Amino acid sequence: MKREGLESRFLDRNERALARAISLIEAGDEAGQALLQRVRRHGGRAQIVGVTGSPGSGKSTLTDALIEVARAKGKRVAVVAVDPTSPYSGGAILGDRIRMMRHHGDPGVFIRSMATRGHLGGLATATLQVVALLDAYGFDVIFVETVGVGQSEVDIVRVADTTVLVLTPGQGDGVQAFKAGIMEVADVFVINKFDQPGGDRLRREIKAALELSAWAPEAWRPPIVQTVASEGAGVAELFEQLGAHREHLLQTGEIERKRLERVRFEVASLLRGEVQRRVEAKGAAFVEAVLAGETSVTAVVDEFLGAVRS
């Protein structure tokens, strides 16, 4: 596909063009960045939902069920499934896509897996740029499903419109989530596999933790939704809560702040990635010079900043 025709095909909602554009972004190709710059202005309408939680909490099953509910309402849906990186190929393991293959052939559903390493500026930056492409392409809802609750996942969901934290009974998830600090970024709590023992206890733990927070009168108070995603139970209610949170963001103007934060985070992440790349390319020479007293750490930093400016 010729790059000069990629933009027009992309704007005509050609799925091959979309896939090619995403591949360019993932590869760090300047053509991908140039395309994103030109098409980004067509975005700003999609609801971006981050879905996170510990491994085994049923995030993929839940996302799959949410796709079905959204499609029943006529929504065009995209999913970015952040997979663990394959130790052999370096690419994303396609587990999440396999689970969602029943949607293959539906022109209103697009699913893409992304690996957890190898992106300039970090995984969150690459994910945000892919999400920006999907938004510009015209999807109504974009789900970003992450592999866990580590820093990369917190970074991703921190700049989503709506963050869903998926917990399960009997695994100590409640306490783990509190320790990870992700409570602060969760807009909706989901207790999946609620039919298992310990569901009520986990709900009480989450509710107690939320009651300790100081809420402004106009603040969104995260609901707790009980689901059994494998059976579809509670998923429709969850989708309604996602809609309610979006309406809250629109009414309060918070949606615009989140959009600005996404771009701010993207720029800062790319800058960090570029500095890191230059530091690694420099090798150990500057470290040895500092240890030998030939230069100072601040002088080295100034040198790198000068190189970035140039």
C-alpha positions in Angstrom: 0.0 0.0 0.0 1.5 3.3 -1.1 2.0 5.7 1.8 0.6 8.7 -0.2 -2.7 6.9 -0.5 -2.8 5.6 3.1 -4.4 8.7 4.6 -7.4 8.7 2.1 -8.0 5.0 2.6 -7.8 5.5 6.3 -10.4 8.2 6.3 -12.5 6.1 4.0 -12.5 3.5 6.9 -10.5 0.9 5.0 -9.5 -1.7 7.7 -6.3 -2.6 5.9 -5.2 1.0 6.0 -6.0 1.2 9.7 -3.9 -2.0 10.3 -1.0 -0.5 8.3 -1.2 2.8 10.1 -1.0 1.0 13.5 2.0 -1.1 12.3 3.8 2.1 11.4 3.1 3.6 14.8 4.3 0.5 16.6 7.5 0.4 14.5 8.3 4.1 15.3 8.1 4.9 11.6 8.0 8.7 10.8 5.3 8.0 8.3 3.1 6.8 11.0 3.7 9.9 13.1 3.0 12.1 10.1 -0.3 10.3 9.4 -1.3 10.6 13.0 -0.6 14.3 12.9 -2.9 14.7 9.9 -5.8 12.6 11.1 -5.8 13.3 14.8 -8.2 16.3 14.3 -10.9 13.8 13.2 -10.9 12.2 16.6 -12.3 13.3 20.0 -15.6 11.5 19.8 -14.8 8.0 21.1 -15.2 6.8 24.6 -11.9 5.3 25.8 -12.2 2.7 28.5 -9.2 1.2 30.3 -9.8 -2.3 31.6 -7.2 -3.5 34.2 -6.9 -5.9 37.0 -4.7 -8.8 38.1 -4.0 -11.8 35.9 -6.9 -14.3 36.1 -9.5 -11.8 37.0 -11.4 -12.4 33.7 -10.6 -9.1 32.0 -10.6 -10.7 28.5 -13.9 -12.5 29.1 -15.4 -9.3 30.5 -14.2 -7.2 27.5 -15.5 -9.8 25.1 -18.9 -9.6 26.8 -18.8 -5.8 26.7 -18.2 -5.9 23.0 -21.4 -8.0 22.5 -23.5 -5.5 24.6 -22.0 -2.5 22.7 -22.6 -4.1 19.3 -26.2 -4.8 20.3 -26.6 -1.0 20.8 -25.1 -0.3 17.4 -21.7 0.9 18.6 -18.5 0.4 16.6 -15.9 -1.1 18.9 -12.2 -1.3 19.0 -10.0 -3.3 21.4 -6.3 -2.8 22.1 -5.2 -5.9 24.0 -1.9 -5.4 25.7 -0.3 -8.9 25.8 2.8 -10.2 27.5 5.7 -10.1 25.0 6.6 -13.5 23.5 10.1 -14.4 24.5 10.7 -16.0 21.1 9.3 -13.6 18.6 9.3 -10.4 20.6 5.7 -9.8 19.4 2.5 -9.9 21.3 1.1 -13.3 22.4 -2.3 -13.4 20.7 -4.2 -14.9 23.6 -6.7 -12.1 24.0 -7.4 -12.1 20.2 -8.0 -15.8 20.3 -10.6 -15.4 23.1 -12.4 -12.7 21.0 -12.3 -14.5 17.6 -16.1 -15.0 17.7 -16.3 -11.3 16.6 -14.1 -12.0 13.6 -15.9 -10.9 10.4 -17.9 -8.3 12.2 -17.0 -5.0 10.4 -18.0 -3.1 13.5 -15.3 -4.7 15.7 -11.5 -4.3 15.4 -9.1 -6.1 17.8 -5.4 -5.5 18.0 -2.8 -7.0 20.3 0.3 -5.0 21.4 3.5 -6.3 23.0 4.6 -5.1 26.4 8.1 -4.0 25.3 10.1 -2.3 22.5 8.3 1.0 22.2 10.1 4.4 22.3 8.7 6.2 25.3 7.2 3.1 26.8 4.2 1.0 26.1 1.7 3.6 27.3 2.9 6.1 24.6 2.5 3.5 21.8 -0.9 2.5 23.2 -2.1 6.1 23.3 -1.1 6.8 19.8 -2.8 3.7 18.6 -5.9 4.7 20.5 -5.7 8.2 18.8 -5.7 6.5 15.4 -8.7 4.3 16.4 -10.5 7.4 17.6 -9.8 9.3 14.4 -10.9 6.2 12.4 -14.4 6.6 13.9 -14.9 3.9 16.5 -17.5 4.8 19.2 -15.9 2.8 22.1 -12.3 1.8 22.5 -11.3 -0.7 25.1 -7.7 -0.8 26.3 -7.2 -4.1 28.2 -3.9 -4.4 30.1 -2.0 -7.4 31.5 -2.0 -6.4 35.2 -1.8 -3.5 37.7 1.9 -2.5 37.3 3.2 1.0 36.5 2.7 0.6 32.8 -1.0 -0.3 33.3 -1.5 2.5 35.7 0.0 4.9 33.1 -2.3 3.7 30.4 -5.5 3.7 32.4 -4.6 7.0 34.0 -5.3 8.8 30.8 -8.4 6.8 29.7 -11.8 8.5 29.9 -13.1 5.7 32.1 -11.0 3.2 34.1 -12.5 -0.2 35.0 -10.7 -2.1 37.8 -11.6 -5.8 37.7 -11.3 -7.7 40.9 -12.2 -11.3 41.9 -13.1 -12.9 45.2 -10.8 -15.0 47.3 -7.5 -13.8 45.8 -6.7 -10.9 48.1 -7.4 -8.6 45.2 -8.9 -5.9 47.3 -5.9 -5.4 49.5 -3.5 -5.7 46.5 -5.4 -3.0 44.6 -5.2 -0.7 47.6 -1.5 -1.2 47.9 -0.9 -0.6 44.2 -2.5 2.8 44.4 -4.8 2.1 41.5 -7.9 2.8 43.7 -7.3 6.4 42.9 -7.7 6.0 39.2 -10.6 3.5 39.1 -13.9 5.0 38.0 -15.8 1.7 38.1 -15.1 -1.3 40.3 -16.1 -4.7 38.9 -16.2 -7.8 41.1 -16.0 -10.5 38.4 -16.7 -14.2 39.2 -19.1 -12.9 41.9 -20.6 -16.3 42.1 -17.4 -17.6 43.8 -17.1 -17.5 47.7 -15.9 -14.2 49.1 -17.7 -11.9 46.7 -19.8 -10.1 49.4 -16.7 -9.7 51.6 -14.7 -8.1 48.7 -17.6 -5.7 48.0 -17.6 -4.6 51.7 -13.8 -4.1 51.6 -14.1 -1.9 48.5 -17.0 0.0 49.9 -15.2 0.7 53.2 -12.2 1.9 51.4 -14.2 4.3 49.2 -16.0 5.7 52.3 -12.7 6.8 53.7 -12.2 9.1 50.8 -13.2 12.8 50.9 -15.6 13.5 48.0 -16.4 16.9 46.5 -20.1 17.4 46.0 -19.8 17.2 42.2 -17.3 14.3 42.2 -18.0 11.0 40.5 -18.4 8.2 43.1 -17.2 4.9 41.7 -19.9 2.3 41.6 -19.3 -1.4 42.4 -20.7 -3.7 39.7 -21.0 -7.5 40.3 -20.5 -9.7 37.2 -20.1 -13.2 36.1 -18.7 -12.4 32.7 -18.6 -15.9 31.4 -22.4 -16.0 31.7 -23.0 -12.4 30.7 -24.4 -11.6 34.1 -24.1 -8.0 35.2 -22.4 -6.9 31.9 -25.3 -4.8 30.7 -25.3 -3.0 34.0 -21.6 -2.4 33.7 -22.0 -0.9 30.2 -24.7 1.4 31.6 -22.3 2.6 34.3 -19.7 3.3 31.6 -22.2 5.5 29.8 -23.2 7.2 33.1 -19.5 8.1 33.7 -19.1 9.4 30.2 -22.2 11.6 30.7 -20.7 12.9 34.0 -17.4 13.8 32.2 -19.3 15.6 29.5 -21.5 17.6 31.9 -18.5 18.6 34.1 -16.1 19.4 31.3 -13.7 16.8 32.7 -13.6 15.0 29.3 -11.6 17.9 27.8 -9.1 17.8 30.7 -8.6 14.1 30.1 -8.0 14.7 26.4 -5.4 17.4 27.1 -3.8 15.1 29.7 -3.5 12.3 27.1 -1.4 14.5 24.8 0.6 15.9 27.6 1.5 12.4 28.8 2.3 11.3 25.2 4.8 14.2 24.7 6.4 13.6 28.1 6.7 9.9 27.5 8.3 10.3 24.1 10.8 12.8 25.5 11.7 10.4 28.3 12.1 7.6 25.7 14.4 9.7 23.5 16.6 10.7 26.4 16.8 7.1 27.5 17.8 6.0 24.0 20.6 8.5 23.9 21.8 7.6 27.3 22.0 3.9 26.3 23.7 4.7 23.0 26.4 6.6 24.9 27.4 3.5 26.7 29.5 3.4 29.8 31.9 6.2 28.9 30.1 9.0 30.7 29.7 6.8 33.8 33.4 6.1 33.9 34.1 9.8 33.5 31.9 10.7 36.4 33.5 8.0 38.6 37.0 9.3 37.6 36.1 12.8 38.6 36.5 14.1 35.0 33.0 15.4 34.9 29.9 15.8 37.1 26.5 14.2 36.8 24.9 17.6 36.2 27.3 18.3 33.4 26.4 15.0 31.8 22.7 15.9 32.1 23.4 19.3 30.5 25.2 17.6 27.6 22.3 15.3 27.0 19.8 18.1 27.1 21.9 20.0 24.7 21.9 17.1 22.3 18.1 16.8 22.6 17.7 20.5 21.9 19.9 20.2 18.8 
